[in-house]
Amino acid sequence: MNKYAIVKNGVVVNTVEYAEQPSTPPPGFEDGHVAIQEENVSPNWHYVDGRFFDPNPPVIVDMPAPKSLTDMILADPTELAKLKQALGI
């Protein structure tokens, strides 16, 4: 099975799987829709100049590496005191 984007006016309105590319619009779709084979596409993506693109790409946030538990305890004297008390040291 191949995944096809159903496109109308440059916007993906649905995706379907077919054994081969359909020559007519899928049931429930009127003229003006085209089926274009593409595995990595979702509804509401845009189709321009033969390429699909996500109009709302995910935002990549640069996050600092998490501190280790040891670093967190050593960075705060209160936490270190709590640990020593819990261990009976």
PDB file of N, CA, C and O in Angstrom:
ATOM      1  N   MET A   1       0.840  -1.184   0.000  1.00  0.00           N
ATOM      2  CA  MET A   1       0.000   0.000   0.000  1.00  0.00           C
ATOM      3  C   MET A   1       0.880   1.240   0.000  1.00  0.00           C
ATOM      4  O   MET A   1       1.931   1.278   0.641  1.00  0.00           O
ATOM      5  N   ASN A   2       0.435   2.241  -0.724  1.00  0.00           N
ATOM      6  CA  ASN A   2       1.129   3.517  -0.772  1.00  0.00           C
ATOM      7  C   ASN A   2       0.233   4.600  -0.192  1.00  0.00           C
ATOM      8  O   ASN A   2      -0.986   4.571  -0.355  1.00  0.00           O
ATOM      9  N   LYS A   3       0.856   5.551   0.485  1.00  0.00           N
ATOM     10  CA  LYS A   3       0.105   6.666   1.056  1.00  0.00           C
ATOM     11  C   LYS A   3       0.037   7.796   0.037  1.00  0.00           C
ATOM     12  O   LYS A   3       1.033   8.145  -0.598  1.00  0.00           O
ATOM     13  N   TYR A   4      -1.174   8.363  -0.107  1.00  0.00           N
ATOM     14  CA  TYR A   4      -1.387   9.464  -1.032  1.00  0.00           C
ATOM     15  C   TYR A   4      -1.985  10.649  -0.294  1.00  0.00           C
ATOM     16  O   TYR A   4      -2.844  10.499   0.575  1.00  0.00           O
ATOM     17  N   ALA A   5      -1.510  11.826  -0.664  1.00  0.00           N
ATOM     18  CA  ALA A   5      -2.092  13.059  -0.147  1.00  0.00           C
ATOM     19  C   ALA A   5      -3.189  13.476  -1.119  1.00  0.00           C
ATOM     20  O   ALA A   5      -2.962  13.541  -2.327  1.00  0.00           O
ATOM     21  N   ILE A   6      -4.368  13.755  -0.596  1.00  0.00           N
ATOM     22  CA  ILE A   6      -5.458  14.280  -1.428  1.00  0.00           C
ATOM     23  C   ILE A   6      -5.361  15.800  -1.310  1.00  0.00           C
ATOM     24  O   ILE A   6      -5.549  16.367  -0.234  1.00  0.00           O
ATOM     25  N   VAL A   7      -5.065  16.445  -2.438  1.00  0.00           N
ATOM     26  CA  VAL A   7      -4.761  17.870  -2.453  1.00  0.00           C
ATOM     27  C   VAL A   7      -5.813  18.633  -3.246  1.00  0.00           C
ATOM     28  O   VAL A   7      -6.221  18.207  -4.327  1.00  0.00           O
ATOM     29  N   LYS A   8      -6.248  19.761  -2.701  1.00  0.00           N
ATOM     30  CA  LYS A   8      -7.130  20.677  -3.430  1.00  0.00           C
ATOM     31  C   LYS A   8      -6.653  22.092  -3.160  1.00  0.00           C
ATOM     32  O   LYS A   8      -6.448  22.488  -2.013  1.00  0.00           O
ATOM     33  N   ASN A   9      -6.481  22.838  -4.222  1.00  0.00           N
ATOM     34  CA  ASN A   9      -6.025  24.234  -4.136  1.00  0.00           C
ATOM     35  C   ASN A   9      -4.733  24.371  -3.331  1.00  0.00           C
ATOM     36  O   ASN A   9      -4.561  25.332  -2.582  1.00  0.00           O
ATOM     37  N   GLY A  10      -3.834  23.410  -3.491  1.00  0.00           N
ATOM     38  CA  GLY A  10      -2.532  23.490  -2.853  1.00  0.00           C
ATOM     39  C   GLY A  10      -2.489  23.110  -1.387  1.00  0.00           C
ATOM     40  O   GLY A  10      -1.471  23.314  -0.725  1.00  0.00           O
ATOM     41  N   VAL A  11      -3.592  22.553  -0.864  1.00  0.00           N
ATOM     42  CA  VAL A  11      -3.632  22.165   0.543  1.00  0.00           C
ATOM     43  C   VAL A  11      -4.046  20.704   0.648  1.00  0.00           C
ATOM     44  O   VAL A  11      -4.985  20.270  -0.020  1.00  0.00           O
ATOM     45  N   VAL A  12      -3.340  19.940   1.494  1.00  0.00           N
ATOM     46  CA  VAL A  12      -3.689  18.539   1.732  1.00  0.00           C
ATOM     47  C   VAL A  12      -4.963  18.507   2.564  1.00  0.00           C
ATOM     48  O   VAL A  12      -4.998  19.025   3.680  1.00  0.00           O
ATOM     49  N   VAL A  13      -6.011  17.896   2.013  1.00  0.00           N
ATOM     50  CA  VAL A  13      -7.285  17.811   2.728  1.00  0.00           C
ATOM     51  C   VAL A  13      -7.467  16.466   3.421  1.00  0.00           C
ATOM     52  O   VAL A  13      -8.307  16.327   4.311  1.00  0.00           O
ATOM     53  N   ASN A  14      -6.671  15.472   3.005  1.00  0.00           N
ATOM     54  CA  ASN A  14      -6.774  14.144   3.612  1.00  0.00           C
ATOM     55  C   ASN A  14      -5.610  13.304   3.116  1.00  0.00           C
ATOM     56  O   ASN A  14      -4.929  13.681   2.162  1.00  0.00           O
ATOM     57  N   THR A  15      -5.381  12.170   3.759  1.00  0.00           N
ATOM     58  CA  THR A  15      -4.425  11.196   3.253  1.00  0.00           C
ATOM     59  C   THR A  15      -5.124   9.846   3.203  1.00  0.00           C
ATOM     60  O   THR A  15      -5.958   9.539   4.055  1.00  0.00           O
ATOM     61  N   VAL A  16      -4.784   9.045   2.208  1.00  0.00           N
ATOM     62  CA  VAL A  16      -5.384   7.727   2.040  1.00  0.00           C
ATOM     63  C   VAL A  16      -4.304   6.751   1.591  1.00  0.00           C
ATOM     64  O   VAL A  16      -3.240   7.155   1.123  1.00  0.00           O
ATOM     65  N   GLU A  17      -4.588   5.477   1.739  1.00  0.00           N
ATOM     66  CA  GLU A  17      -3.678   4.445   1.245  1.00  0.00           C
ATOM     67  C   GLU A  17      -4.348   3.682   0.120  1.00  0.00           C
ATOM     68  O   GLU A  17      -5.492   3.243   0.242  1.00  0.00           O
ATOM     69  N   TYR A  18      -3.629   3.531  -0.969  1.00  0.00           N
ATOM     70  CA  TYR A  18      -4.106   2.799  -2.135  1.00  0.00           C
ATOM     71  C   TYR A  18      -3.007   1.853  -2.603  1.00  0.00           C
ATOM     72  O   TYR A  18      -1.823   2.103  -2.375  1.00  0.00           O
ATOM     73  N   ALA A  19      -3.400   0.782  -3.248  1.00  0.00           N
ATOM     74  CA  ALA A  19      -2.429  -0.139  -3.829  1.00  0.00           C
ATOM     75  C   ALA A  19      -1.725   0.516  -5.016  1.00  0.00           C
ATOM     76  O   ALA A  19      -0.545   0.260  -5.257  1.00  0.00           O
ATOM     77  N   GLU A  20      -2.448   1.364  -5.760  1.00  0.00           N
ATOM     78  CA  GLU A  20      -1.865   2.102  -6.884  1.00  0.00           C
ATOM     79  C   GLU A  20      -2.548   3.457  -6.971  1.00  0.00           C
ATOM     80  O   GLU A  20      -3.633   3.652  -6.423  1.00  0.00           O
ATOM     81  N   GLN A  21      -1.905   4.396  -7.665  1.00  0.00           N
ATOM     82  CA  GLN A  21      -2.431   5.758  -7.718  1.00  0.00           C
ATOM     83  C   GLN A  21      -3.813   5.791  -8.369  1.00  0.00           C
ATOM     84  O   GLN A  21      -3.994   5.276  -9.473  1.00  0.00           O
ATOM     85  N   PRO A  22      -4.792   6.400  -7.682  1.00  0.00           N
ATOM     86  CA  PRO A  22      -6.140   6.466  -8.240  1.00  0.00           C
ATOM     87  C   PRO A  22      -6.198   7.440  -9.417  1.00  0.00           C
ATOM     88  O   PRO A  22      -5.470   8.432  -9.460  1.00  0.00           O
ATOM     89  N   SER A  23      -7.069   7.139 -10.357  1.00  0.00           N
ATOM     90  CA  SER A  23      -7.220   8.020 -11.522  1.00  0.00           C
ATOM     91  C   SER A  23      -8.429   8.936 -11.379  1.00  0.00           C
ATOM     92  O   SER A  23      -8.610   9.858 -12.174  1.00  0.00           O
ATOM     93  N   THR A  24      -9.250   8.684 -10.376  1.00  0.00           N
ATOM     94  CA  THR A  24     -10.410   9.541 -10.110  1.00  0.00           C
ATOM     95  C   THR A  24     -10.382   9.922  -8.627  1.00  0.00           C
ATOM     96  O   THR A  24      -9.743   9.239  -7.827  1.00  0.00           O
ATOM     97  N   PRO A  25     -11.068  11.004  -8.258  1.00  0.00           N
ATOM     98  CA  PRO A  25     -11.082  11.376  -6.843  1.00  0.00           C
ATOM     99  C   PRO A  25     -11.684  10.268  -5.984  1.00  0.00           C
ATOM    100  O   PRO A  25     -12.586   9.559  -6.432  1.00  0.00           O
ATOM    101  N   PRO A  26     -11.198  10.113  -4.760  1.00  0.00           N
ATOM    102  CA  PRO A  26     -11.765   9.111  -3.861  1.00  0.00           C
ATOM    103  C   PRO A  26     -13.241   9.404  -3.603  1.00  0.00           C
ATOM    104  O   PRO A  26     -13.677  10.543  -3.771  1.00  0.00           O
ATOM    105  N   PRO A  27     -14.009   8.409  -3.203  1.00  0.00           N
ATOM    106  CA  PRO A  27     -15.420   8.647  -2.901  1.00  0.00           C
ATOM    107  C   PRO A  27     -15.574   9.765  -1.867  1.00  0.00           C
ATOM    108  O   PRO A  27     -14.846   9.818  -0.875  1.00  0.00           O
ATOM    109  N   GLY A  28     -16.520  10.644  -2.117  1.00  0.00           N
ATOM    110  CA  GLY A  28     -16.766  11.751  -1.211  1.00  0.00           C
ATOM    111  C   GLY A  28     -16.022  13.017  -1.579  1.00  0.00           C
ATOM    112  O   GLY A  28     -16.251  14.061  -0.969  1.00  0.00           O
ATOM    113  N   PHE A  29     -15.141  12.952  -2.554  1.00  0.00           N
ATOM    114  CA  PHE A  29     -14.406  14.132  -2.996  1.00  0.00           C
ATOM    115  C   PHE A  29     -14.862  14.501  -4.403  1.00  0.00           C
ATOM    116  O   PHE A  29     -15.048  13.632  -5.254  1.00  0.00           O
ATOM    117  N   GLU A  30     -15.038  15.795  -4.635  1.00  0.00           N
ATOM    118  CA  GLU A  30     -15.470  16.237  -5.959  1.00  0.00           C
ATOM    119  C   GLU A  30     -14.269  16.533  -6.845  1.00  0.00           C
ATOM    120  O   GLU A  30     -13.122  16.386  -6.423  1.00  0.00           O
ATOM    121  N   ASP A  31     -14.541  16.951  -8.075  1.00  0.00           N
ATOM    122  CA  ASP A  31     -13.470  17.304  -9.005  1.00  0.00           C
ATOM    123  C   ASP A  31     -12.601  18.404  -8.405  1.00  0.00           C
ATOM    124  O   ASP A  31     -13.060  19.190  -7.576  1.00  0.00           O
ATOM    125  N   GLY A  32     -11.365  18.449  -8.824  1.00  0.00           N
ATOM    126  CA  GLY A  32     -10.438  19.450  -8.324  1.00  0.00           C
ATOM    127  C   GLY A  32      -9.463  18.884  -7.307  1.00  0.00           C
ATOM    128  O   GLY A  32      -8.462  19.522  -6.980  1.00  0.00           O
ATOM    129  N   HIS A  33      -9.751  17.692  -6.808  1.00  0.00           N
ATOM    130  CA  HIS A  33      -8.847  17.023  -5.874  1.00  0.00           C
ATOM    131  C   HIS A  33      -7.895  16.145  -6.681  1.00  0.00           C
ATOM    132  O   HIS A  33      -8.295  15.523  -7.665  1.00  0.00           O
ATOM    133  N   VAL A  34      -6.645  16.098  -6.261  1.00  0.00           N
ATOM    134  CA  VAL A  34      -5.673  15.211  -6.898  1.00  0.00           C
ATOM    135  C   VAL A  34      -5.012  14.359  -5.819  1.00  0.00           C
ATOM    136  O   VAL A  34      -4.875  14.786  -4.672  1.00  0.00           O
ATOM    137  N   ALA A  35      -4.609  13.158  -6.198  1.00  0.00           N
ATOM    138  CA  ALA A  35      -3.920  12.249  -5.284  1.00  0.00           C
ATOM    139  C   ALA A  35      -2.447  12.229  -5.672  1.00  0.00           C
ATOM    140  O   ALA A  35      -2.100  11.939  -6.817  1.00  0.00           O
ATOM    141  N   ILE A  36      -1.583  12.540  -4.703  1.00  0.00           N
ATOM    142  CA  ILE A  36      -0.146  12.593  -4.949  1.00  0.00           C
ATOM    143  C   ILE A  36       0.531  11.679  -3.934  1.00  0.00           C
ATOM    144  O   ILE A  36       0.322  11.810  -2.728  1.00  0.00           O
ATOM    145  N   GLN A  37       1.343  10.756  -4.435  1.00  0.00           N
ATOM    146  CA  GLN A  37       1.993   9.813  -3.527  1.00  0.00           C
ATOM    147  C   GLN A  37       3.013  10.538  -2.659  1.00  0.00           C
ATOM    148  O   GLN A  37       3.884  11.250  -3.157  1.00  0.00           O
ATOM    149  N   GLU A  38       2.885  10.340  -1.362  1.00  0.00           N
ATOM    150  CA  GLU A  38       3.807  10.934  -0.391  1.00  0.00           C
ATOM    151  C   GLU A  38       3.601  10.251   0.946  1.00  0.00           C
ATOM    152  O   GLU A  38       2.482  10.210   1.459  1.00  0.00           O
ATOM    153  N   GLU A  39       4.666   9.716   1.511  1.00  0.00           N
ATOM    154  CA  GLU A  39       4.567   8.993   2.776  1.00  0.00           C
ATOM    155  C   GLU A  39       4.542   9.917   3.989  1.00  0.00           C
ATOM    156  O   GLU A  39       3.850   9.635   4.968  1.00  0.00           O
ATOM    157  N   ASN A  40       5.283  11.010   3.934  1.00  0.00           N
ATOM    158  CA  ASN A  40       5.441  11.885   5.102  1.00  0.00           C
ATOM    159  C   ASN A  40       4.691  13.193   4.900  1.00  0.00           C
ATOM    160  O   ASN A  40       5.292  14.233   4.632  1.00  0.00           O
ATOM    161  N   VAL A  41       3.384  13.126   5.031  1.00  0.00           N
ATOM    162  CA  VAL A  41       2.550  14.316   4.849  1.00  0.00           C
ATOM    163  C   VAL A  41       1.299  14.165   5.711  1.00  0.00           C
ATOM    164  O   VAL A  41       0.869  13.048   6.001  1.00  0.00           O
ATOM    165  N   SER A  42       0.728  15.278   6.114  1.00  0.00           N
ATOM    166  CA  SER A  42      -0.474  15.274   6.950  1.00  0.00           C
ATOM    167  C   SER A  42      -1.470  16.297   6.424  1.00  0.00           C
ATOM    168  O   SER A  42      -1.091  17.212   5.693  1.00  0.00           O
ATOM    169  N   PRO A  43      -2.742  16.148   6.789  1.00  0.00           N
ATOM    170  CA  PRO A  43      -3.728  17.152   6.395  1.00  0.00           C
ATOM    171  C   PRO A  43      -3.290  18.555   6.837  1.00  0.00           C
ATOM    172  O   PRO A  43      -2.655  18.735   7.876  1.00  0.00           O
ATOM    173  N   ASN A  44      -3.652  19.525   6.019  1.00  0.00           N
ATOM    174  CA  ASN A  44      -3.337  20.953   6.198  1.00  0.00           C
ATOM    175  C   ASN A  44      -1.931  21.325   5.768  1.00  0.00           C
ATOM    176  O   ASN A  44      -1.570  22.500   5.826  1.00  0.00           O
ATOM    177  N   TRP A  45      -1.122  20.358   5.335  1.00  0.00           N
ATOM    178  CA  TRP A  45       0.165  20.716   4.757  1.00  0.00           C
ATOM    179  C   TRP A  45      -0.100  21.388   3.417  1.00  0.00           C
ATOM    180  O   TRP A  45      -1.176  21.234   2.839  1.00  0.00           O
ATOM    181  N   HIS A  46       0.879  22.128   2.930  1.00  0.00           N
ATOM    182  CA  HIS A  46       0.738  22.825   1.648  1.00  0.00           C
ATOM    183  C   HIS A  46       1.547  22.088   0.580  1.00  0.00           C
ATOM    184  O   HIS A  46       2.550  21.435   0.866  1.00  0.00           O
ATOM    185  N   TYR A  47       1.073  22.218  -0.655  1.00  0.00           N
ATOM    186  CA  TYR A  47       1.750  21.608  -1.804  1.00  0.00           C
ATOM    187  C   TYR A  47       2.019  22.736  -2.797  1.00  0.00           C
ATOM    188  O   TYR A  47       1.098  23.266  -3.417  1.00  0.00           O
ATOM    189  N   VAL A  48       3.305  23.095  -2.939  1.00  0.00           N
ATOM    190  CA  VAL A  48       3.692  24.211  -3.803  1.00  0.00           C
ATOM    191  C   VAL A  48       4.888  23.787  -4.651  1.00  0.00           C
ATOM    192  O   VAL A  48       5.863  23.237  -4.139  1.00  0.00           O
ATOM    193  N   ASP A  49       4.800  24.048  -5.944  1.00  0.00           N
ATOM    194  CA  ASP A  49       5.898  23.753  -6.873  1.00  0.00           C
ATOM    195  C   ASP A  49       6.409  22.320  -6.751  1.00  0.00           C
ATOM    196  O   ASP A  49       7.614  22.074  -6.805  1.00  0.00           O
ATOM    197  N   GLY A  50       5.477  21.375  -6.585  1.00  0.00           N
ATOM    198  CA  GLY A  50       5.837  19.965  -6.540  1.00  0.00           C
ATOM    199  C   GLY A  50       6.403  19.487  -5.218  1.00  0.00           C
ATOM    200  O   GLY A  50       6.932  18.379  -5.139  1.00  0.00           O
ATOM    201  N   ARG A  51       6.302  20.309  -4.167  1.00  0.00           N
ATOM    202  CA  ARG A  51       6.849  19.913  -2.862  1.00  0.00           C
ATOM    203  C   ARG A  51       5.822  20.147  -1.766  1.00  0.00           C
ATOM    204  O   ARG A  51       5.043  21.100  -1.815  1.00  0.00           O
ATOM    205  N   PHE A  52       5.835  19.261  -0.776  1.00  0.00           N
ATOM    206  CA  PHE A  52       4.977  19.395   0.393  1.00  0.00           C
ATOM    207  C   PHE A  52       5.761  20.110   1.494  1.00  0.00           C
ATOM    208  O   PHE A  52       6.965  19.903   1.641  1.00  0.00           O
ATOM    209  N   PHE A  53       5.073  20.947   2.260  1.00  0.00           N
ATOM    210  CA  PHE A  53       5.701  21.521   3.441  1.00  0.00           C
ATOM    211  C   PHE A  53       4.657  21.776   4.519  1.00  0.00           C
ATOM    212  O   PHE A  53       3.492  22.063   4.242  1.00  0.00           O
ATOM    213  N   ASP A  54       5.118  21.660   5.745  1.00  0.00           N
ATOM    214  CA  ASP A  54       4.271  21.870   6.914  1.00  0.00           C
ATOM    215  C   ASP A  54       4.222  23.364   7.193  1.00  0.00           C
ATOM    216  O   ASP A  54       5.262  23.963   7.468  1.00  0.00           O
ATOM    217  N   PRO A  55       3.036  23.991   7.130  1.00  0.00           N
ATOM    218  CA  PRO A  55       2.972  25.429   7.379  1.00  0.00           C
ATOM    219  C   PRO A  55       3.200  25.782   8.849  1.00  0.00           C
ATOM    220  O   PRO A  55       3.425  26.946   9.180  1.00  0.00           O
ATOM    221  N   ASN A  56       3.143  24.798   9.718  1.00  0.00           N
ATOM    222  CA  ASN A  56       3.368  25.000  11.158  1.00  0.00           C
ATOM    223  C   ASN A  56       4.404  23.996  11.651  1.00  0.00           C
ATOM    224  O   ASN A  56       4.073  23.081  12.405  1.00  0.00           O
ATOM    225  N   PRO A  57       5.666  24.163  11.224  1.00  0.00           N
ATOM    226  CA  PRO A  57       6.674  23.187  11.627  1.00  0.00           C
ATOM    227  C   PRO A  57       6.884  23.214  13.134  1.00  0.00           C
ATOM    228  O   PRO A  57       6.640  24.232  13.781  1.00  0.00           O
ATOM    229  N   PRO A  58       7.336  22.099  13.690  1.00  0.00           N
ATOM    230  CA  PRO A  58       7.573  22.067  15.141  1.00  0.00           C
ATOM    231  C   PRO A  58       8.669  23.053  15.526  1.00  0.00           C
ATOM    232  O   PRO A  58       9.617  23.274  14.773  1.00  0.00           O
ATOM    233  N   VAL A  59       8.525  23.631  16.687  1.00  0.00           N
ATOM    234  CA  VAL A  59       9.511  24.569  17.205  1.00  0.00           C
ATOM    235  C   VAL A  59      10.531  23.777  18.020  1.00  0.00           C
ATOM    236  O   VAL A  59      10.174  23.016  18.919  1.00  0.00           O
ATOM    237  N   ILE A  60      11.787  23.969  17.690  1.00  0.00           N
ATOM    238  CA  ILE A  60      12.857  23.275  18.400  1.00  0.00           C
ATOM    239  C   ILE A  60      13.391  24.215  19.463  1.00  0.00           C
ATOM    240  O   ILE A  60      13.845  25.318  19.158  1.00  0.00           O
ATOM    241  N   VAL A  61      13.336  23.781  20.700  1.00  0.00           N
ATOM    242  CA  VAL A  61      13.775  24.586  21.826  1.00  0.00           C
ATOM    243  C   VAL A  61      15.087  24.029  22.348  1.00  0.00           C
ATOM    244  O   VAL A  61      15.198  22.843  22.658  1.00  0.00           O
ATOM    245  N   ASP A  62      16.075  24.901  22.441  1.00  0.00           N
ATOM    246  CA  ASP A  62      17.374  24.491  22.957  1.00  0.00           C
ATOM    247  C   ASP A  62      17.304  24.514  24.476  1.00  0.00           C
ATOM    248  O   ASP A  62      17.111  25.570  25.078  1.00  0.00           O
ATOM    249  N   MET A  63      17.458  23.356  25.091  1.00  0.00           N
ATOM    250  CA  MET A  63      17.358  23.268  26.542  1.00  0.00           C
ATOM    251  C   MET A  63      18.701  22.809  27.109  1.00  0.00           C
ATOM    252  O   MET A  63      19.389  21.974  26.522  1.00  0.00           O
ATOM    253  N   PRO A  64      19.055  23.376  28.265  1.00  0.00           N
ATOM    254  CA  PRO A  64      20.316  22.930  28.880  1.00  0.00           C
ATOM    255  C   PRO A  64      20.188  21.486  29.361  1.00  0.00           C
ATOM    256  O   PRO A  64      19.100  21.003  29.675  1.00  0.00           O
ATOM    257  N   ALA A  65      21.315  20.831  29.407  1.00  0.00           N
ATOM    258  CA  ALA A  65      21.325  19.446  29.896  1.00  0.00           C
ATOM    259  C   ALA A  65      20.907  19.441  31.357  1.00  0.00           C
ATOM    260  O   ALA A  65      21.303  20.330  32.110  1.00  0.00           O
ATOM    261  N   PRO A  66      20.118  18.463  31.772  1.00  0.00           N
ATOM    262  CA  PRO A  66      19.698  18.416  33.172  1.00  0.00           C
ATOM    263  C   PRO A  66      20.887  18.150  34.090  1.00  0.00           C
ATOM    264  O   PRO A  66      21.829  17.448  33.725  1.00  0.00           O
ATOM    265  N   LYS A  67      20.822  18.726  35.287  1.00  0.00           N
ATOM    266  CA  LYS A  67      21.879  18.491  36.273  1.00  0.00           C
ATOM    267  C   LYS A  67      21.676  17.112  36.892  1.00  0.00           C
ATOM    268  O   LYS A  67      20.557  16.606  36.981  1.00  0.00           O
ATOM    269  N   SER A  68      22.771  16.533  37.309  1.00  0.00           N
ATOM    270  CA  SER A  68      22.667  15.255  38.008  1.00  0.00           C
ATOM    271  C   SER A  68      22.158  15.517  39.421  1.00  0.00           C
ATOM    272  O   SER A  68      22.237  16.639  39.921  1.00  0.00           O
ATOM    273  N   LEU A  69      21.639  14.484  40.052  1.00  0.00           N
ATOM    274  CA  LEU A  69      21.150  14.605  41.419  1.00  0.00           C
ATOM    275  C   LEU A  69      22.274  15.059  42.352  1.00  0.00           C
ATOM    276  O   LEU A  69      22.054  15.872  43.249  1.00  0.00           O
ATOM    277  N   THR A  70      23.455  14.539  42.138  1.00  0.00           N
ATOM    278  CA  THR A  70      24.610  14.922  42.955  1.00  0.00           C
ATOM    279  C   THR A  70      24.900  16.413  42.808  1.00  0.00           C
ATOM    280  O   THR A  70      25.123  17.101  43.804  1.00  0.00           O
ATOM    281  N   ASP A  71      24.900  16.925  41.552  1.00  0.00           N
ATOM    282  CA  ASP A  71      25.154  18.345  41.321  1.00  0.00           C
ATOM    283  C   ASP A  71      24.081  19.215  41.974  1.00  0.00           C
ATOM    284  O   ASP A  71      24.396  20.269  42.525  1.00  0.00           O
ATOM    285  N   MET A  72      22.818  18.787  41.919  1.00  0.00           N
ATOM    286  CA  MET A  72      21.744  19.564  42.534  1.00  0.00           C
ATOM    287  C   MET A  72      21.902  19.623  44.046  1.00  0.00           C
ATOM    288  O   MET A  72      21.700  20.677  44.650  1.00  0.00           O
ATOM    289  N   ILE A  73      22.260  18.508  44.659  1.00  0.00           N
ATOM    290  CA  ILE A  73      22.430  18.463  46.121  1.00  0.00           C
ATOM    291  C   ILE A  73      23.631  19.308  46.545  1.00  0.00           C
ATOM    292  O   ILE A  73      23.552  20.058  47.518  1.00  0.00           O
ATOM    293  N   LEU A  74      24.738  19.187  45.819  1.00  0.00           N
ATOM    294  CA  LEU A  74      25.941  19.929  46.185  1.00  0.00           C
ATOM    295  C   LEU A  74      25.806  21.425  45.924  1.00  0.00           C
ATOM    296  O   LEU A  74      26.494  22.223  46.560  1.00  0.00           O
ATOM    297  N   ALA A  75      24.939  21.815  45.005  1.00  0.00           N
ATOM    298  CA  ALA A  75      24.760  23.233  44.675  1.00  0.00           C
ATOM    299  C   ALA A  75      23.960  23.976  45.730  1.00  0.00           C
ATOM    300  O   ALA A  75      24.026  25.204  45.791  1.00  0.00           O
ATOM    301  N   ASP A  76      23.208  23.270  46.561  1.00  0.00           N
ATOM    302  CA  ASP A  76      22.346  23.912  47.560  1.00  0.00           C
ATOM    303  C   ASP A  76      22.706  23.358  48.938  1.00  0.00           C
ATOM    304  O   ASP A  76      22.439  22.193  49.230  1.00  0.00           O
ATOM    305  N   PRO A  77      23.310  24.190  49.780  1.00  0.00           N
ATOM    306  CA  PRO A  77      23.710  23.716  51.119  1.00  0.00           C
ATOM    307  C   PRO A  77      22.536  23.161  51.925  1.00  0.00           C
ATOM    308  O   PRO A  77      22.717  22.236  52.717  1.00  0.00           O
ATOM    309  N   THR A  78      21.348  23.706  51.735  1.00  0.00           N
ATOM    310  CA  THR A  78      20.173  23.211  52.462  1.00  0.00           C
ATOM    311  C   THR A  78      19.881  21.770  52.078  1.00  0.00           C
ATOM    312  O   THR A  78      19.588  20.938  52.936  1.00  0.00           O
ATOM    313  N   GLU A  79      19.962  21.480  50.795  1.00  0.00           N
ATOM    314  CA  GLU A  79      19.709  20.113  50.319  1.00  0.00           C
ATOM    315  C   GLU A  79      20.770  19.154  50.838  1.00  0.00           C
ATOM    316  O   GLU A  79      20.467  18.014  51.190  1.00  0.00           O
ATOM    317  N   LEU A  80      22.018  19.621  50.883  1.00  0.00           N
ATOM    318  CA  LEU A  80      23.100  18.776  51.389  1.00  0.00           C
ATOM    319  C   LEU A  80      22.866  18.470  52.870  1.00  0.00           C
ATOM    320  O   LEU A  80      23.074  17.338  53.308  1.00  0.00           O
ATOM    321  N   ALA A  81      22.441  19.457  53.632  1.00  0.00           N
ATOM    322  CA  ALA A  81      22.156  19.250  55.057  1.00  0.00           C
ATOM    323  C   ALA A  81      21.013  18.258  55.231  1.00  0.00           C
ATOM    324  O   ALA A  81      21.067  17.398  56.111  1.00  0.00           O
ATOM    325  N   LYS A  82      19.967  18.371  54.391  1.00  0.00           N
ATOM    326  CA  LYS A  82      18.836  17.432  54.462  1.00  0.00           C
ATOM    327  C   LYS A  82      19.302  16.009  54.182  1.00  0.00           C
ATOM    328  O   LYS A  82      18.872  15.066  54.847  1.00  0.00           O
ATOM    329  N   LEU A  83      20.181  15.857  53.199  1.00  0.00           N
ATOM    330  CA  LEU A  83      20.686  14.533  52.846  1.00  0.00           C
ATOM    331  C   LEU A  83      21.500  13.952  54.005  1.00  0.00           C
ATOM    332  O   LEU A  83      21.344  12.784  54.361  1.00  0.00           O
ATOM    333  N   LYS A  84      22.361  14.775  54.581  1.00  0.00           N
ATOM    334  CA  LYS A  84      23.174  14.293  55.703  1.00  0.00           C
ATOM    335  C   LYS A  84      22.276  13.879  56.880  1.00  0.00           C
ATOM    336  O   LYS A  84      22.521  12.862  57.529  1.00  0.00           O
ATOM    337  N   GLN A  85      21.246  14.673  57.142  1.00  0.00           N
ATOM    338  CA  GLN A  85      20.338  14.348  58.237  1.00  0.00           C
ATOM    339  C   GLN A  85      19.614  13.034  57.947  1.00  0.00           C
ATOM    340  O   GLN A  85      19.470  12.194  58.836  1.00  0.00           O
ATOM    341  N   ALA A  86      19.159  12.857  56.708  1.00  0.00           N
ATOM    342  CA  ALA A  86      18.448  11.636  56.340  1.00  0.00           C
ATOM    343  C   ALA A  86      19.344  10.409  56.456  1.00  0.00           C
ATOM    344  O   ALA A  86      18.884   9.322  56.806  1.00  0.00           O
ATOM    345  N   LEU A  87      20.631  10.595  56.158  1.00  0.00           N
ATOM    346  CA  LEU A  87      21.572   9.478  56.235  1.00  0.00           C
ATOM    347  C   LEU A  87      22.142   9.295  57.650  1.00  0.00           C
ATOM    348  O   LEU A  87      22.828   8.311  57.929  1.00  0.00           O
ATOM    349  N   GLY A  88      21.852  10.245  58.527  1.00  0.00           N
ATOM    350  CA  GLY A  88      22.370  10.159  59.903  1.00  0.00           C
ATOM    351  C   GLY A  88      23.835  10.464  59.993  1.00  0.00           C
ATOM    352  O   GLY A  88      24.526   9.910  60.847  1.00  0.00           O
ATOM    353  N   ILE A  89      24.330  11.325  59.145  1.00  0.00           N
ATOM    354  CA  ILE A  89      25.750  11.689  59.138  1.00  0.00           C
ATOM    355  C   ILE A  89      25.944  13.003  59.876  1.00  0.00           C
ATOM    356  O   ILE A  89      27.069  13.489  59.986  1.00  0.00           O
TER     357      ILE A  89
END
